[in-house]
Amino acid sequence: MSFSVNISWPAQDSATNLTSTDHELSFGSGQHLQGSAAAEYRGNDTRVNPEESLLSALAACHMLSFLTIVQKKRLTLISYHDEASAELGTNAQGRTAITRITLNPKVESVPPLNDEQLTKLHALAHKHCFIANSLAKEIAIEIIPG
């Protein structure tokens, strides 16, 4: 299985647009996103930045793994909502990196799952999440089920 993303940085007016970080991401699925650097790095805060993309990829992967496990266990899930966050810091090599990611999923099920059940399901989801398995071990990924 392979995936593709095309990234284009069109400098419409190359004499004045050389410092623009605005770009377009075109995914193999046919979806298009407008991207830029984070506002702190001369980016456009109305566009998705790479840090947000990484965070969303991890949060979505965790959710999809969780949904698969819930389905296999024949549990009834009503809703899933996550307010994920990430922090930039310095890694062991002294480079700027995402050093902490916090997933804060809230799930509603019938019957309601207790804290121990939720913790076990989220641990399994994390173990089977492709994105989590691909990230450097230096990133602290915390899951706070609610």
N, C-alpha and C positions, 0 to 999 in steps of 0.2 A: 504494500500500500504506500502510495506517495501523495504528496500534497504540493500545491504551488501557489505562490503569491507573486504578482508583478508589482513592482514599486516604480513609480514615475515621478520625477522631479522636473516639471516643465518650467523653465525660466522664460516666461513670455517676453519679458523685457530684460534681456541679460545685462544691460548696462546698469539697471537700477535694482534688479531682483536677485542679485548674487547672494545676498544674505538671507533670503527667504528659506524657511525650513518646510514650507507647505508642500505636500506631496499627495499622490493618490495611490491607494492600495487596491489592487484588483485581485480577487481571490479566484481560485479554480472553480468554485461553485457559482461564479458569475456575480457575486456581490462586490460592491465598490464602497470604499470608505475614504473620507478626506482625512489625511493625517498631517501632523506637524510635530515639532518638538514641544515639550512642555513649555508653558509660558515663561518659566524661570530661565529657560535656555533659548530665548528669543523666538519662541514658538507662538502659534496661534491657539489661544485657549478655547476656540470654538471647534477645534478639530481633535480627533483622537491622537494621543501621543503613545510612543512605544511602551512606556511604563504602564499606562492604562490597558494597553493591548495584552501585555503579559499577565497583568492581574486578572483581566476578564477571561483569558484563556484558562488560567488555573481555576478560577471560581466556577466557570462553566464545566470544565472537565470534572471537578469534584462533584458538582451537582448531577451531571449525567451518570457518573459512577454510582452515586447514591441512589438515583432513580432506578438504575438497573438492579442494584442489590435489593431494594424495596420490592420491585416487581418479582424478582426471583423468590423472595420470601413470602410473596402473596399478601403483602401488607397494603393497606389502603391509604394512600397519601392524598391529601386535599390541596396542600399548597407547600411551596418551597420558596423562600426569599432569603437572599444573602446580601449583606452590606459589607463587602470585602474592602480591605484597605491594605496599602503597602507603604513602606518607609524606605527612603534612600539613606544610605549610610556609607561607611567605608568597609571594604572587605579585608581579608587577611593580607592581601597584597598591597593595601593602601589605596585601592582604586574605588571610585564611586560606584555603588552597586545597590540593587534592591536587596536589603539585608533582612527585612522582616515582612511577612505577609500574614494578615489575619483574615480568616474566613469566619463569618458570623452568621451561619445559616439558621433560619427559623423555619421549622417544619410543623405542619398541622396534619394529623392523621386520625383515622377512626379505626379502632380505639386509639386514644392518645398514647404515644410512646413515652416511657419513663426516661429519666436522665441516663441510666445505665444502658438501656437499649440504644438511645441516640448516640451515646459515646462509642459503642461498639460498631454501629452502622457507619458513623463518620470515619472511624479508624479504618474500616474495611474499604470505604470509598477512597480514602487517601492512599491506601496501599495499592489500589488498582487504577488510580488516576495517572494517565500517560504523561501529562504535563508535570505533575508533582515528581514523577519518577525521572523526569528529564532535567529538572533544575538542580543546580549545585547544592551540595549538602550544607553549604555555608548560609543558605537562606533559612531562617527560622520560620516555619509555617505553622501557625497556631490555628486550631479550629475550636471555636467557642459555640457549641450548639446551644440553641435556646428553645 
